[in-house]
């Protein structure tokens, strides 16, 4: 009877066997630990866009796409119909009403003020200074200690701590001090990691399942509740202390801010006009949501990008050598054979380094998928019909590896593909190279990310050589951010003795 039921109401779907009632989700879950590679291998066989039938009772039909034409349509030409939607906000409710969750006027108003603050010269000064200081006084001491002791350590963890500290300073003005030789446990850092894991799990479960877990306070939802309590407590303290500092500051502190630049929290509080111009009320909830959204945008994506970049460089010594030679060419004569850090202005012409970072982000996008929900029934350029009850997933990881998009060598780490005949960095349309989003939602922090990644990459490659521990397995985790599942275990050696 069971076999008859399966054969009568089941069948072969795009993503595996389609089960009665449950759809194709059980087949997908069989590959959950290798889902990124599984989808990469699947799309060339089934087409660049395909439907996943979800459970009948859950309204969870999913359309997965790696088609640049669909991406351009969804993110740009018909952007108005593909909002984040209420389903997205339910899944990512920990982000509140921040810019990642916002739609319509709320999103537009937030983006306007965020763009004006992030592109302001005072924030740029603060960015350059913060990145330099944290590399010099945070990253280098840790790497020096590990090199001296010959210890095996997790470089991914070090990068997470680096970007966690720098992002927290840039956003709030406070340094949590997670990057130190001791590598102490930081509750705020753990809470951010836990929240990211649970939000991914919510994407894969019917809402009724994770809502029940939430109500019962069990499983992943219990972990999220505990993480949220820590996040709210820490950010709440940052806001209250900052408000008190700004009330008490004098002219001397204002002049220092003009010289060294200011963090975003200070700028938001200083620009609070009572909704007159911005249409936003900068109360504690707004500031909490804004801080958390910026923390996730800046911290997770940059540390993920750095981790995969260094791994690719370490496993491609010929590319490591080219980056070394480019960095040496930047240094004045006589200064090349010793320990040295690089300023942001010096790295502006490091074309090969920039190309290698782009290539790494193509193969290992920090955010491996994007979720969109159509507001009205629509037809994509691929001919697929979508409706408000469907979820549309843009699969960035697989998209960066499609031969139909990037050529026969799509799976290769090849920085040269990003360098034009004129020797400049080649531009690729954002709907093809989607790591920084596309259309009106293009990432505001793109230059912030490149500034930090270049500073760290140059410091590591010029001064140290990392060796991956033999037998250590490297493959992506399953989360909203593409990290290495078991970290990046390395030993590190100094290149110079002085």
Secondary structure as GFF3:
##gff-version 3
##sequence-region A 1 498
A	DSSP	alpha_helix	2	9	.	.	.	ID=ss1
A	DSSP	beta_strand	11	13	.	.	.	ID=ss2
A	DSSP	beta_strand	16	18	.	.	.	ID=ss3
A	DSSP	alpha_helix	25	29	.	.	.	ID=ss4
A	DSSP	three_ten_helix	32	34	.	.	.	ID=ss5
A	DSSP	alpha_helix	35	46	.	.	.	ID=ss6
A	DSSP	beta_strand	49	52	.	.	.	ID=ss7
A	DSSP	beta_strand	62	65	.	.	.	ID=ss8
A	DSSP	alpha_helix	68	72	.	.	.	ID=ss9
A	DSSP	pi_helix	73	77	.	.	.	ID=ss10
A	DSSP	three_ten_helix	79	81	.	.	.	ID=ss11
A	DSSP	beta_strand	82	83	.	.	.	ID=ss12
A	DSSP	alpha_helix	85	91	.	.	.	ID=ss13
A	DSSP	three_ten_helix	93	95	.	.	.	ID=ss14
A	DSSP	alpha_helix	104	118	.	.	.	ID=ss15
A	DSSP	alpha_helix	121	134	.	.	.	ID=ss16
A	DSSP	pi_helix	135	139	.	.	.	ID=ss17
A	DSSP	alpha_helix	140	149	.	.	.	ID=ss18
A	DSSP	beta_strand	153	154	.	.	.	ID=ss19
A	DSSP	alpha_helix	155	172	.	.	.	ID=ss20
A	DSSP	alpha_helix	187	204	.	.	.	ID=ss21
A	DSSP	alpha_helix	207	216	.	.	.	ID=ss22
A	DSSP	alpha_helix	219	248	.	.	.	ID=ss23
A	DSSP	alpha_helix	251	260	.	.	.	ID=ss24
A	DSSP	alpha_helix	264	270	.	.	.	ID=ss25
A	DSSP	alpha_helix	284	295	.	.	.	ID=ss26
A	DSSP	pi_helix	296	300	.	.	.	ID=ss27
A	DSSP	alpha_helix	301	314	.	.	.	ID=ss28
A	DSSP	alpha_helix	317	330	.	.	.	ID=ss29
A	DSSP	three_ten_helix	346	349	.	.	.	ID=ss30
A	DSSP	alpha_helix	351	363	.	.	.	ID=ss31
A	DSSP	beta_strand	369	374	.	.	.	ID=ss32
A	DSSP	beta_strand	378	379	.	.	.	ID=ss33
A	DSSP	beta_strand	385	386	.	.	.	ID=ss34
A	DSSP	beta_strand	391	395	.	.	.	ID=ss35
A	DSSP	alpha_helix	396	399	.	.	.	ID=ss36
A	DSSP	alpha_helix	403	406	.	.	.	ID=ss37
A	DSSP	three_ten_helix	415	418	.	.	.	ID=ss38
A	DSSP	three_ten_helix	439	441	.	.	.	ID=ss39
A	DSSP	alpha_helix	446	463	.	.	.	ID=ss40
A	DSSP	beta_strand	464	468	.	.	.	ID=ss41
A	DSSP	beta_strand	489	494	.	.	.	ID=ss42
###
